[in-house]
Amino acid sequence: MSMSADEPAVPPDAPALRPLPQLILSSRWLQLPLYLGLIVAQAVYVVLFLKELWHLVEGALKYTEQEMMLIVLGLIDVVMISNLLIMVIVGGYETFVSRLELERHPDQPEWLSHVNASVLKIKLAMAIIGISSIHLLRTFIYAGSLGKPDSPFTETGVMWQAIIHGLFVLSAIGIAYVEKLSQPTYARNGH
């Protein structure tokens, strides 16, 4: 059986791993069912998106502009959560389980070529901020009805949602700052 030029070559004289390191290294495959489960969740989000899109099309002539905007924000929210799922599935699998070997594949996502645990953390933090922003924008659309009995939000609820969003932003800035500080350390240590 011949090896292609794309496959990483293991030198024939490379020592085999001892049993304990082999077991520890192989344990990464326990994450495979988790990533497969996220693919199922992705399929559920596709169904949810199609359902919401159908409501938008069905009510295009009867919905108010505000109702249309809320449905569109819901669609954007589903897409952003779906993007987050893809980042976790593809990036996490590539980083923690096994290589996908997409280096020269035309469909390789641009961000995957330089993904590692640090980049993945920052991308996930930014995706969470984007999702939180959509939820906050949806809440602000309802701001005119605050205090009314049929309002879905209270002033306290809106305040806490804004505070939590601010904490997400501060957390992402903190993660990015710590990663930036650690980069020169890696360079000095030859990593």
Summary of the structure (lengths in Angstrom):
residues: 191
radius of gyration: 22.6
end to end distance: 34.4
largest distance: 75.9
contacts: 451
relative contact order: 0.08
helix: 74%
strand: 0%
